[in-house]
């Protein structure tokens, strides 16, 4: 009997969907190695492998069979994806064009040598970033540069603005995936994209207010308010929007800051200077990577108190998702400080979810953990924190948590798969 790879869903799936992987037609208790590989849009190769043993009937189901070693060990049905590592050092997996899939190649090799066994079976699977029926609408309205993703149907849908971190440009993959869950999601660029400013010296909250008003006035977006989703610098900007602007019902803050970081923030006649930075506090690890955790001043003392975002003004319901091993800044400390300040002013206590052994870049499910990469602000290889398996599990949970939160507070129909 010729071995075959069985995948469910077959042929294609969305990136955030679990993928069932099985192998049929092996010899009883045959040792095999499974390999997975994909190339990103810039040609960088990501790979993972794991050793397995078929059961007494010559079958192997990754949902029931533990990996015996390799890139991961134990019962990890999606390990071949989340455990991928780049061949190119310090390279992070990002999806830059959501209209095309990542193509994953799966191979089954005889024996437990990942590079030496005879090829027994092979399969190719497409992992897409736009669910069937999701519409992608580029936005150039006034100063706003963005992409709006609309679910299938006529709506109106709950609206969300999605803002990424300090790398700049326009990343759409989180917004496109979230649109498949019943939300109208606008991926918003705010610098280093199109005709927007190239640097991050200054940010004007009026730009984000214009984006909010555009989304609120869209005929396929339901009111009376919208949601915000941000990570890192994007999370800090979302928290600033929730504090200064009206029209925001709910916000998910992923590893955000209680203070303004990297660039002066202006809104009308108010100014938030950035937290002071001390590059002399950068620590270098034994493998030459930079740990920047202690670079920022504590915002609770001295002149840096002027950088604190006035969260006590906010009436937005908050969900704070925190990686407890975030090495970019002290996200858990910041989350607790946000909660203290809101409660001290009689405001609603935010929901805080802390994930142990989880780093800075909490992505949608199954994106590989990135240990370190070139940081856009520091222009050096910076640690992000976390451990691969714990970080992967946190990403799956966080994705479900934020969807449940937005459906609860923004409304809309909850898809059957949620």
CORDA-V771391 format. One record per residue. N is the residue number from 1. RES is the residue in one small letter. PSI is psi in whole degrees, 0 to 359 (* if undefined). Layout:
n/res/psi
N/RES/PSI
N/RES/PSI
This chain:
n/res/psi
1/x/133
2/x/128
3/x/144
4/x/151
5/x/128
6/x/126
7/x/140
8/x/118
9/x/151
10/x/139
11/x/305
12/x/155
13/x/168
14/x/150
15/x/325
16/x/4
17/x/141
18/x/148
19/x/123
20/x/126
21/x/127
22/x/156
23/x/130
24/x/158
25/x/19
26/x/166
27/x/153
28/x/128
29/x/28
30/x/131
31/x/133
32/x/162
33/x/130
34/x/134
35/x/142
36/x/143
37/x/148
38/x/158
39/x/137
40/x/181
41/x/348
42/x/12
43/x/2
44/x/135
45/x/132
46/x/135
47/x/154
48/x/156
49/x/157
50/x/147
51/x/138
52/x/172
53/x/130
54/x/160
55/x/185
56/x/343
57/x/8
58/x/23
59/x/154
60/x/118
61/x/117
62/x/346
63/x/345
64/x/340
65/x/126
66/x/144
67/x/139
68/x/8
69/x/177
70/x/227
71/x/341
72/x/171
73/x/156
74/x/187
75/x/101
76/x/84
77/x/330
78/x/14
79/x/328
80/x/343
81/x/306
82/x/342
83/x/6
84/x/143
85/x/147
86/x/142
87/x/325
88/x/126
89/x/146
90/x/34
91/x/129
92/x/137
93/x/117
94/x/148
95/x/117
96/x/332
97/x/103
98/x/354
99/x/347
100/x/152
101/x/165
102/x/133
103/x/116
104/x/127
105/x/127
106/x/131
107/x/145
108/x/122
109/x/145
110/x/135
111/x/187
112/x/26
113/x/112
114/x/338
115/x/6
116/x/349
117/x/158
118/x/137
119/x/122
120/x/324
121/x/159
122/x/148
123/x/153
124/x/134
125/x/136
126/x/128
127/x/108
128/x/162
129/x/0
130/x/115
131/x/155
132/x/131
133/x/346
134/x/136
135/x/139
136/x/121
137/x/107
138/x/142
139/x/120
140/x/86
141/x/112
142/x/235
143/x/351
144/x/129
145/x/114
146/x/178
147/x/129
148/x/130
149/x/126
150/x/135
151/x/168
152/x/150
153/x/182
154/x/346
155/x/200
156/x/156
157/x/155
158/x/135
159/x/141
160/x/136
161/x/130
162/x/123
163/x/126
164/x/186
165/x/208
166/x/1
167/x/342
168/x/185
169/x/198
170/x/109
171/x/130
172/x/352
173/x/327
174/x/318
175/x/318
176/x/320
177/x/319
178/x/332
179/x/331
180/x/353
181/x/10
182/x/14
183/x/147
184/x/111
185/x/127
186/x/113
187/x/119
188/x/124
189/x/151
190/x/351
191/x/161
192/x/46
193/x/132
194/x/233
195/x/15
196/x/163
197/x/145
198/x/333
199/x/180
200/x/34
201/x/320
202/x/147
203/x/136
204/x/120
205/x/342
206/x/328
207/x/315
208/x/327
209/x/320
210/x/320
211/x/318
212/x/315
213/x/323
214/x/313
215/x/318
216/x/329
217/x/357
218/x/134
219/x/341
220/x/13
221/x/128
222/x/146
223/x/196
224/x/349
225/x/172
226/x/175
227/x/161
228/x/143
229/x/120
230/x/152
231/x/141
232/x/234
233/x/323
234/x/324
235/x/319
236/x/322
237/x/322
238/x/318
239/x/323
240/x/317
241/x/315
242/x/333
243/x/326
244/x/332
245/x/152
246/x/158
247/x/5
248/x/117
249/x/316
250/x/147
251/x/138
252/x/120
253/x/111
254/x/112
255/x/58
256/x/181
257/x/146
258/x/349
259/x/160
260/x/131
261/x/138
262/x/84
263/x/141
264/x/136
265/x/128
266/x/141
267/x/114
268/x/242
269/x/15
270/x/148
271/x/132
272/x/109
273/x/159
274/x/153
275/x/144
276/x/144
277/x/135
278/x/96
279/x/342
280/x/348
281/x/359
282/x/130
283/x/143
284/x/127
285/x/171
286/x/337
287/x/17
288/x/7
289/x/157
290/x/129
291/x/113
292/x/15
293/x/322
294/x/13
295/x/324
296/x/141
297/x/154
298/x/126
299/x/356
300/x/1
301/x/153
302/x/199
303/x/342
304/x/353
305/x/337
306/x/343
307/x/349
308/x/132
309/x/133
310/x/69
311/x/338
312/x/344
313/x/344
314/x/138
315/x/15
316/x/138
317/x/129
318/x/141
319/x/119
320/x/116
321/x/125
322/x/128
323/x/117
324/x/346
325/x/27
326/x/122
327/x/4
328/x/317
329/x/177
330/x/75
331/x/321
332/x/318
333/x/315
334/x/317
335/x/316
336/x/325
337/x/320
338/x/314
339/x/315
340/x/316
341/x/320
342/x/313
343/x/327
344/x/337
345/x/19
346/x/18
347/x/166
348/x/133
349/x/129
350/x/154
351/x/128
352/x/127
353/x/119
354/x/133
355/x/114
356/x/150
357/x/33
358/x/138
359/x/206
360/x/314
361/x/82
362/x/105
363/x/176
364/x/163
365/x/145
366/x/1
367/x/134
368/x/145
369/x/134
370/x/113
371/x/315
372/x/152
373/x/175
374/x/123
375/x/130
376/x/328
377/x/313
378/x/343
379/x/47
380/x/160
381/x/117
382/x/139
383/x/144
384/x/341
385/x/171
386/x/171
387/x/145
388/x/308
389/x/312
390/x/319
391/x/319
392/x/317
393/x/322
394/x/321
395/x/319
396/x/314
397/x/316
398/x/322
399/x/318
400/x/319
401/x/315
402/x/326
403/x/313
404/x/317
405/x/312
406/x/320
407/x/323
408/x/317
409/x/341
410/x/345
411/x/200
412/x/164
413/x/133
414/x/120
415/x/150
416/x/330
417/x/344
418/x/*
